[in-house]
Amino acid sequence: MTTFPGSPRLFKGAIIGMDPLNPLASVIIFQYNPETMSRQVEARSTGGGEEGARGEAFRLSGPPKETISLSVEIDATDQLEQVNPVAVASGVYPTLSALEMLLYPKSRAVLKNIALAQAGNIEIIPPEAPMTLFVWGPQRVVPVRLTSFSITEEAYDTLLNPIRAKADLSLQVLSYHDLKLTNAGHSIFIAHQIAKEALATANVFNSLENVGTSLRF
């Protein structure tokens, strides 16, 4: 990153797990923002198609299904040069562990369910993962589910801790269609959609201005 005093402040992307009992355990701020991000958006509709009624062709049952794919690079080289104690002891393993823990039920919940099962409790409620937010700039903060990821470890220290790695992430955006009204993610997605609608309206004015310019002779 340039040290030129006039350079803009870079907003770092992040994935944050909202666990009230351990709020810092799942905060993954991107060391380097990915250069590209792939988004797949699929309409959630009720009408149209071969079997659909003609009058229902444009009816929507909810916001679209959206999947986000991106690659995150993690490198401990700079921290090792600065003799950062965490990097020296574990390399980038803590960051990789924070990512992985988004897919793990908490061990205390697992142990509690084991104890309940051994006590003869028939109904065991599967533990919930913490609500996860994908943060990509101030206008894109959305609740997501980390569905899968692959990790490529590229270098190791003398204790075989990874010191450089790349993680390919697949995230499913969770909307108010997927979340209960009482879930904080429900309101977060509504706010995200309202912000997107405002941007779409701004684009209308921009498009009209461009059309007016093109019609001038």
C-alpha positions as a printed Julia matrix, in Angstrom:
217×3 Matrix{Float64}:
   0.0     0.0     0.0
   1.29    3.42   -0.92
   2.33    5.84    1.82
   1.57    8.89   -0.33
  -0.33   11.3     1.97
  -3.05   11.96   -0.61
  -3.87    8.28   -1.2
  -7.41    7.24   -0.2
  -7.97    5.12    2.88
  -8.59    1.53    1.85
 -11.73   -0.11    3.24
 -10.91   -3.72    4.12
 -13.41   -6.46    3.38
 -14.25   -8.87    6.16
 -16.25  -11.88    7.3
 -17.6   -11.53   10.83
 -19.23  -14.23   12.95
 -21.66  -12.66   15.43
 -21.15  -14.87   18.47
 -22.2   -12.94   21.63
 -20.37  -15.39   23.89
 -17.09  -15.09   21.99
 -17.31  -11.94   19.84
 -13.67  -11.8    18.68
 -13.21  -15.45   17.71
 -14.71  -15.14   14.22
 -13.56  -11.78   12.92
 -11.66  -12.27    9.67
 -10.54   -8.95    8.18
  -9.04   -9.47    4.74
  -5.32   -8.82    4.74
  -5.56   -8.11    1.0
  -8.87   -7.35   -0.67
  -9.56   -9.88   -3.46
  -9.13   -8.38   -6.93
 -12.23  -10.16   -8.24
 -15.48  -11.47   -6.79
 -18.07  -13.64   -8.53
 -21.79  -13.2    -7.74
 -24.54  -15.49   -9.02
 -28.09  -14.14   -8.68
 -31.08  -16.4    -9.33
 -34.69  -15.16   -9.36
 -37.07  -16.56   -6.76
 -40.34  -16.58   -8.68
 -43.7   -18.36   -8.51
 -45.01  -17.96  -12.07
 -43.93  -18.5   -15.66
 -42.34  -21.57  -17.16
 -44.04  -24.57  -18.74
 -46.49  -25.21  -15.89
 -46.92  -21.65  -14.63
 -50.01  -19.51  -15.12
 -49.56  -16.75  -17.7
 -50.89  -14.1   -15.36
 -48.24  -14.99  -12.75
 -45.19  -14.75  -15.0
 -43.72  -11.72  -13.2
 -44.71  -12.6    -9.66
 -41.83  -12.94   -7.18
 -41.94  -15.07   -4.06
 -39.03  -13.23   -2.43
 -35.62  -11.68   -3.05
 -33.3   -13.56   -5.4
 -30.98  -16.33   -4.29
 -27.44  -15.0    -4.35
 -24.13  -16.84   -4.1
 -20.79  -15.05   -3.68
 -17.46  -16.65   -4.57
 -14.07  -15.09   -3.86
 -10.48  -15.98   -3.08
  -8.72  -14.61   -0.02
  -4.93  -14.51    0.29
  -3.33  -14.75    3.73
   0.38  -14.11    4.26
   2.34  -13.91    7.52
   5.61  -12.68    5.95
   5.27   -9.09    7.14
   4.24  -10.17   10.65
   7.19  -12.55   10.85
   9.56   -9.71    9.89
   8.02   -7.62   12.68
   8.37  -10.6    15.08
   4.64  -10.68   15.73
   4.26  -13.27   18.53
   1.1   -14.86   17.08
   2.63  -15.19   13.6
   5.88  -16.55   15.02
   4.03  -19.15   17.09
   1.34  -20.21   14.6
   1.8   -18.53   11.2
  -1.56  -17.94    9.5
  -3.16  -20.91   11.23
  -5.24  -18.66   13.57
  -6.84  -16.93   10.57
  -7.56  -20.25    8.85
  -8.99  -21.57   12.13
 -11.29  -18.55   12.42
 -12.64  -19.3     8.94
 -13.12  -22.99    9.69
 -14.9   -22.32   12.98
 -17.72  -20.68   11.02
 -18.65  -24.25    9.99
 -18.14  -25.89   13.38
 -20.75  -26.13   16.14
 -19.27  -24.77   19.36
 -17.59  -27.48   21.43
 -19.54  -26.51   24.56
 -22.79  -27.15   22.68
 -21.49  -30.51   21.43
 -20.46  -31.55   24.95
 -23.83  -30.42   26.32
 -25.68  -32.54   23.77
 -23.46  -35.53   24.56
 -24.31  -35.15   28.25
 -28.04  -34.87   27.45
 -27.89  -37.98   25.25
 -26.09  -39.96   27.97
 -28.75  -38.82   30.45
 -31.45  -40.33   28.25
 -32.77  -37.16   26.67
 -34.38  -38.2    23.38
 -34.79  -34.76   21.79
 -31.43  -33.19   21.03
 -31.55  -29.77   19.35
 -28.73  -29.27   16.82
 -26.61  -26.24   17.77
 -26.8   -23.08   15.66
 -23.8   -21.47   14.04
 -23.28  -17.77   14.81
 -24.82  -15.31   12.37
 -22.18  -14.45    9.8
 -21.86  -11.12    8.0
 -20.02  -10.47    4.74
 -18.7    -6.91    4.73
 -17.66   -5.48    1.38
 -17.64   -1.72    1.76
 -20.13    0.38    3.73
 -22.96   -0.25    1.23
 -22.69   -4.03    1.2
 -23.11   -5.66    4.58
 -25.17   -8.83    4.24
 -25.85  -11.93    6.35
 -24.37  -15.04    4.74
 -23.83  -18.72    5.27
 -20.36  -20.04    4.49
 -21.36  -23.11    2.48
 -17.9   -24.37    1.54
 -14.31  -23.35    1.04
 -11.03  -24.84   -0.07
  -7.67  -23.95    1.41
  -4.34  -24.12   -0.4
  -1.42  -23.85    2.03
   1.6   -22.6     0.11
   4.47  -22.3     2.59
   5.36  -23.44    6.11
   7.63  -22.49    8.97
   9.96  -24.9    10.77
   7.06  -26.17   12.94
   4.94  -26.82    9.83
   2.59  -23.94   10.59
   1.28  -22.45    7.32
   2.72  -18.99    6.72
   1.04  -18.36    3.35
  -2.3   -19.65    2.12
  -5.21  -19.0    -0.22
  -8.83  -19.7     0.68
 -11.53  -20.02   -2.0
 -14.85  -19.17   -0.33
 -18.44  -19.82   -1.35
 -21.06  -17.74    0.5
 -24.83  -17.97    0.32
 -26.53  -14.64    1.03
 -29.32  -14.99    3.6
 -32.3   -12.67    3.07
 -35.49  -11.99    5.0
 -36.86  -14.99    3.09
 -34.43  -17.25    4.98
 -34.35  -15.64    8.44
 -36.86  -15.18   11.24
 -38.22  -11.71   11.91
 -36.48  -11.75   15.31
 -33.08  -12.5    13.75
 -30.84   -9.44   13.42
 -29.89  -10.54    9.92
 -33.5    -9.99    8.83
 -33.22   -6.24    9.46
 -29.67   -6.09    8.09
 -30.79   -7.53    4.75
 -33.78   -5.16    4.57
 -31.38   -2.24    5.05
 -29.13   -3.7     2.34
 -32.05   -3.92   -0.09
 -33.19   -0.35    0.65
 -29.64    0.9    -0.04
 -29.61   -1.06   -3.32
 -32.96    0.47   -4.31
 -31.53    3.96   -3.67
 -28.53    3.17   -5.89
 -30.86    1.88   -8.63
 -32.81    5.17   -8.46
 -29.57    7.14   -8.75
 -28.76    5.12  -11.85
 -32.05    6.23  -13.43
 -31.04    9.89  -13.22
 -27.59    9.04  -14.57
 -29.09    7.09  -17.47
 -31.52    9.89  -18.34
 -28.66   12.37  -18.4
 -26.68   10.1   -20.73
 -29.71    9.65  -23.02
 -30.21   13.44  -23.15
 -26.56   13.95  -24.05
 -26.71   11.36  -26.85
 -29.79   13.04  -28.4
 -28.06   16.39  -28.78
 -26.95   17.3   -32.27
